[in-house]
Amino acid sequence: MAKTVGIGVTGGIAAYKIADLVSRLKKEDIDVIVIMTEAATKFITPLTFKTLSDREVLVDLWDDSKEWKVQHVGAAEQLDLLVIAPATANFIAKVAHGLADDLLSTIVLANTAPLLLVPAMNSNMYKNQAVQDNIKKLKDYGYMVMEPNSGVLACGVTGQGRLPEIDQIYAEIKRLLFPKQDLLGKRVMVNAGTTCEDIDPVRFIANRSTGKMGFSIAQDAQTRGADVILVCGNSPLEPPLGVEFVPVWGAEEMCEVMQKYQPACDIIIGAAAVGDFRIKTRAEQKMKKTGNASEELVLTLVGTPDILKTLGKNKKPKQIMVGFAAETENILENAKKKLDSKNLDFIVANDVTMEGAGFSSDTNIVTFISRNGEIESLPKMSKQDVAAAILDKVVKLL
Ligand code: C5P
């Protein structure tokens, strides 16, 4: 059955570029319902979109629709995907706060299909903390938000805020509308987040990992049809829908849990930032200071198990194992050593000192190093795209 995608156009200068997107989707026999805000009609006319999409363009909440009894509910029910492009700061704020004061924002609330937002605005507006907080909120709700490109903006300044290329938006829409099912029937275990090692009942040692990379892999594997177990240390993120979520605390617990699941898994991906040391003796009671400002405290640390190494020793025939190597120097050399010592099929190396790579960032810059010595460097990508590239490589190995 033909897919239907809603394209919500809001009032930014990049609105004119969306005509090309609608035209390309129509050529692929994808049904397109264009919904415009009042402000968007100041930049491009509904007639343009009506001609390209070959159907009425929806603008007014109060229009008497010929097609649906209740316009915003009827239109929302028909969608396989809703895309807001360009998404202005104002519209992002409305979605983040659940406002429904025009047709498009009302459809967003009534919509149950995946929602993709494509922000485009002046770079200072994009960097503004309120906008960033709203974008974070949208991501926490499980909506997908594309990263704007950097370059010269319509207002004349250079910075981040450009609408991504239509090619990029089109590829993302195609990926969401027609997800690959190349991991159907496979069981994938991913670990993510930071492990935590207790000092006393209230304090612990952890690291800066948020779990974004591992969550993106788990989510993508699930979309591709796999049964996914996500073994997760501390992370502020919401567990992805449809994934078996196993929360753990320390490295030893993570290792035990993963060993238990290992025999049933076809693919194991270690994206967690596992602590290498734990406190030798955890204090039973909260440790007290003496009040002396020059006081020193010495904690004795002992090593934790290397989880992938442990699993690597018990690797089943045909089981695929992938690890990460977050490095600050001699990246390839260090990563290769880890590939061998952990018995991995390939390792994903990244230089965590580079801007746009590593912990907390929404993007990553990685190099794949395979057992046969093959090295493949990828450009800066969103963590979702890195996840997709990792799983594409896994599929080739299956
Ligand atoms: O040795 P290093 O910590 O740099 O290796 C990184 C890779 O090994 C990651 O995939 C990480 O999840 C995994 N690892 C592990 N157990 C540890 C330390 C790291 O599985 N104790």
Boltz pocket constraint, residues with backbone or C-beta under 6 A from the ligand:
constraints:
  - pocket:
      binder: B
      contacts: [[A, 251], [A, 270], [A, 271], [A, 272], [A, 273], [A, 274], [A, 275], [A, 276], [A, 304], [A, 305], [A, 306], [A, 307], [A, 308], [A, 309], [A, 322], [A, 323], [A, 324], [A, 325], [A, 326], [A, 338]]
      max_distance: 6.0
